[in-house]
Amino acid sequence: MWHIYQFPLCPFSRKVRLLMAEKGIAYELQTARPWEGEDRFFAMNPAGRTPVVHETERAITLSDSRAICEYFEETVDRNPLISGTAQQRAEIRRLVAMFDENFYAAVTEPLLHERMKKRLVLRQSPDAKMLREAMKLAHDYLDYIDYLIDNRPWLAGATITLADFAAAAQISVADYLGGLDWSSHEQARAWYMWIKSRPSFRPLLSERMEVIQPPSHYAEVDA
């Protein structure tokens, strides 16, 4: 059995969980709070970031969400999520990188810092200016999703891929933290509703981060 070390609002852990669920790979969750500096967690991943996946029976420990996803793509044949021609696979990886890196840096990370870390760790109030800037940048990314869905059934092309789950993982955390305004993004909203309604996604919607509650629409698959 695989064990995933994560905390509920880690978007990279969410991406790995979505891929594993889509592939039918069983796992159990283990809580990890990297900001607490636990030696056991840093021994598994010296970079100090979630997720880490571990299988005791074979003594396998994997870290870095993209490396983990690639590992399962290479070792589990069911439901490939990085597939197609070389050009199509490159497009999937481009979009995964964009959401893992650019969206995270511009939107998810500032929201996590202001609305989670400041509350749980630093005991400070959020910076309204930083929140407004993150929400403004989120609007630009939702615009891009609108454009992609206007031209493709899914973000990277004709079929659902890891690009969709990487984007949805980041967006779900931003949505939990109240950082998204869906009012002018009907295409992006419809795409996200399709993702939210999948069985793989539903466990994420039921989880809560300690003392931080999401907006009322967060767990609704038609809102």
Buried (B, 14 or more C-beta within 10 A) or exposed (E): EBBBBBBBBBBBBBBBBBBBBBBEBEBEBBEBBBEEEBEEBEEBBEEBBBBBBBEEEEEEBBBBBBEBBBBBBEEBEEBBBBBBEEEBBEBBBEBBEBBBEEBBEBBBBBBBBBBBBBBBEEEEEBEEEBBEBBBEBBBEBBBBBBEBBEEBEBBBBEBBBBBBBBBBBBBBBBBBBBBBEBEEBEBBBEBBBBBBEBEBBEEBBEBBBEEBEBBEEBBEBEE
